[in-house]
Amino acid sequence: MAKPENVGSINDLGVAATAFTGILTINQALSGFGNSTIWLIVVAFFISRGFIKTGLGSRIAYLFMAALGRRTLGLGYGLIATDLVLAPAIPSNTARAGGIVFLLVRASAKAFGSEPDDGTAHKIGAFLVQATFQGNVITSAMFLTAMAANPLAAKLAGQMQINVSWGRWALAAMVPGIASLVLIPLILYKLYPPEIKETHGASELAKQKLTEMGKMRSEEWTMLAVFFLLLFLWVFGDQLAQIDSATTALSGLGVLLVTGVLTWKDILEEEGAWDTLVWFAALVMMASFLNELDPGRHQCYLALATSS
């Protein structure tokens, strides 16, 4: 909480301390790096780069804007729907909200003369920011691969003999998640109403952007096909052929690399994934051995870790 150093450095010191003091052997201290749940989320980071690199994420967003963007409320739903569609394959809520959705929010607000610092924020910008922020919080909880902290919760639950697969997580979160995504924009529309109700210009802007992008390129089709394959195997792979979620993710990444949608340089430049691997591996390792040393204290650790 004091954060005297970045998270990766602190976790490296923690791993080194457990081995140096003899609390754990070096193999035990590094055991977190072999955890399949961690690699699931790390590989999902790599796959998410394909959505951004190919432009498929932006195309999906513009399609929703073109279809629903004639009214401010519909525009809010379109932006949230974009987040929902991308959430299973982009495990960084910051990447989704900041890298894709917020750019569209900013462009829409600017088109209607709604700026944050000149008294015009409530024309439309403030509502869109609030709606998409709340939507991002909800979508982050709906899928195991929608946020980096979710697999940690699933891993810690597994240590208590509670098995949470990708499909079970999605199934359990679907009803409350969809209900929240439907209700929240309506509630905000009443409590935090925008001054501009009609937004035909947003729909036209999206159509213009789609025209500029042209037809879907082969890289986008490949990315889309891999995305649907991942979803299918994440939901049904374990039941049909006992295919682990991490195996599915690694296979999908392999297809993207072989087809040239992603290059190894893209993988190396995905700093968020490598950073997540380091702190995630250390955290899961410590949680696992803490449970063996003191099961009672582990319950407290579980509550703190999942709540954060």
Summary of the structure (lengths in Angstrom):
residues: 308
radius of gyration: 21.1
end to end distance: 11.0
largest distance: 66.2
contacts: 1013
relative contact order: 0.16
helix: 77%
strand: 1%
